[in-house]
Amino acid sequence: MDGGGGAVGGGAVGQYNPRTVEEVFRDFKGRRSGMIKALTQDVKEFYRQCDPEKENLCLYGFPSEQWEVNLPAEEVPPELPEPALGINFARDGMQEKDWLALVAVHSDAWLLAVAFYFGARFGFDKNERKRLFTMMNDLPTIFEVVTGNAKKHVKEKSSVSNHSSNKPKSNSKMPRASEPQLTKYAKPTPPPREDDEGLEDDEEDEHGDALCGACGENYAADEFWICCDICEKWFHGKCVKITPARAEHIKQYKCPSCSNKRSRP
């Protein structure tokens, strides 16, 4: 059932044990290349082997840049961490590209697990683990390779979700419904100058006075807020049941009070 020629069943690696950061990284790259090959170059054969009528199947990558679809190892605990089990069961219940992307995500997780298993087994210290992760992180993930646009989605998601850790491009610390509507939902403030100390503190004080129009609680930087376009009051997203993802699709937000006023005859 191997798709790369001569890979051993169940993901066994025999006596092969990488012991240095460089050896573990080479192991990681080989396994990664094999799995990428299965999900791109050899995708028709990979799809065929993942028959939902068969038992739980896993996708294995090997240091030799080969791949294999096979049953998991029978021994407990296994010699190495096991990949996601039963990838074949979801094959016919999803769009092919979505299924491949799902397998890719689990493959990335497995590669990290195997690499850090070796790191733990052979006693990598903090600096060695950091160096290993940095080397691995410099390569695109399997998911990024398979989908081709993962980096774009990560940037879009982080622009909405990281309210407290990252400053928005407008330099305004007040929350908003979505990035494209910054000028409508928040008053942009100029970035602080080196000779203008205390500007950010004043800004924090000003925002600290903001109260939610629903619950009356103060503004908090780590919470998602949204501003009504009609009455210009700010609300906790949770108080008006609006999430950052939903807010991205709202062109003009009307709070519950303003919505009720408009609906009356």
QUIGINOR-V383908 format. One record per pair of residues at least 12 apart in sequence whose C-alpha atoms are under 7 Angstrom apart, sorted by the first residue. I is the first residue (numbers start at 0). J is the second residue. If there is no record, write none. Layout:
# QUIGINOR-V383908
{{I | J} {I | J}}
This chain:
# QUIGINOR-V383908
{{0 | 67} {0 | 68} {0 | 69} {1 | 66} {1 | 67} {1 | 68} {2 | 66} {2 | 67} {3 | 65} {3 | 66} {3 | 67} {4 | 65} {6 | 65} {6 | 66} {6 | 67} {8 | 69} {9 | 69} {9 | 70} {9 | 71} {9 | 72} {10 | 59} {10 | 72} {11 | 78} {18 | 121} {20 | 127} {20 | 131} {23 | 114} {24 | 131} {24 | 135} {26 | 62} {27 | 110} {27 | 114} {29 | 61} {29 | 62} {29 | 63} {29 | 64} {30 | 60} {30 | 61} {30 | 62} {30 | 64} {31 | 60} {32 | 64} {33 | 60} {33 | 61} {33 | 64} {33 | 65} {33 | 66} {34 | 60} {34 | 66} {35 | 141} {37 | 66} {38 | 99} {38 | 145} {39 | 145} {48 | 68} {49 | 87} {50 | 87} {51 | 87} {51 | 88} {51 | 90} {55 | 70} {55 | 84} {55 | 85} {56 | 68} {56 | 69} {56 | 70} {56 | 71} {56 | 84} {56 | 85} {56 | 86} {56 | 87} {57 | 69} {57 | 70} {57 | 71} {57 | 82} {57 | 83} {57 | 84} {57 | 85} {57 | 86} {58 | 82} {59 | 82} {79 | 113} {80 | 112} {80 | 113} {82 | 106} {82 | 109} {83 | 105} {86 | 102} {100 | 142} {100 | 145} {100 | 146} {103 | 141} {103 | 142} {104 | 142} {107 | 140} {107 | 141} {159 | 177} {159 | 243} {162 | 174} {162 | 220} {162 | 221} {163 | 220} {163 | 221} {169 | 187} {169 | 188} {170 | 187} {170 | 188} {170 | 189} {170 | 190} {171 | 185} {171 | 186} {171 | 187} {171 | 188} {173 | 185} {173 | 206} {174 | 223} {174 | 224} {174 | 225} {175 | 224} {175 | 225} {175 | 226} {176 | 225} {176 | 243} {176 | 246} {176 | 247} {177 | 246} {177 | 247} {184 | 226} {206 | 218} {211 | 233} {211 | 234} {211 | 235} {212 | 232} {212 | 233} {212 | 234} {213 | 234} {213 | 238} {223 | 235} {223 | 236} {223 | 243} {224 | 236} {227 | 252} {227 | 253} {227 | 254} {228 | 251} {228 | 252} {228 | 253} {229 | 253} {229 | 257}}
